Each structure stands twice: as C-alpha cells, then as structure tokens.
Amino acid sequence: MFDTVGLPGRPHRRSPCPGSPRRDQPIFYPVLNEEYAIAIARDWNVKHDGAGFVTRFQVESEFLRRYPVRQAGGQTILELWVPAEELEEFNRHIVGEIQVTHEFR
C-alpha cells in the first residue's frame, strides 16, 4: 500500500504523516499501485506543495476488508477510501514501519 504526501516526514514512522489526509480532504486515499503513487507525488504534490513523497506500508488484511478497492481511473489506478475519522483506527492496524520510498522536489 502506498501514500503520497506533500510534506517531508521521518523516513520510518508508525502512522501516516500529519498531511495525510490533507486537511481539505475528508478521505485518506492510500493507493495500491506504486506507479500511480509516484505520479501523484511527482506531478501533483510537487506542483501544489513544493515537494512530494511516496510512502510504503502494510496494513492487516483482515482490517482492510472493510474498505472496498476503488478504481479511480484506469485499470491500475486502484485505491482505498478511508474516512478521515477512521484514520486513527487505520493507523493502529499498520504492520511494521512506514518507509519513504521516493522523494520529489
């Protein structure tokens, strides 16, 4: 699972950085395809936030069953929609550390 953020964070964390979800978004959108995550970080976050980061993390599969996979565009543009009010619980089900895998400026 991948997330894109526009603000730098520590390279290893146990929950998404404070910018995820963005304050203006009521839903956290972790994506399931690294290429899609890279495109968002590089093409959107850099333009709007000055920097973009891709993070990789794992979440307990049993917990994830409550969030259907959504197709946001093409066949490989897949994401989950996690309501912002459920993000704290989502974070408790992260397995291991969150790692920053790509950085764009």
Buried (B, 14 or more C-beta within 10 A) or exposed (E): BBBBBBBBBEEEBEBBBEBBBBEEEEBBBBBBBBEBBBBBBBEEBBEEBEBBBBBBBEBEEEBBEEBEEEEEEEEEBBBBBBEBEEBEEBBEEBEEBBEBBBBBE
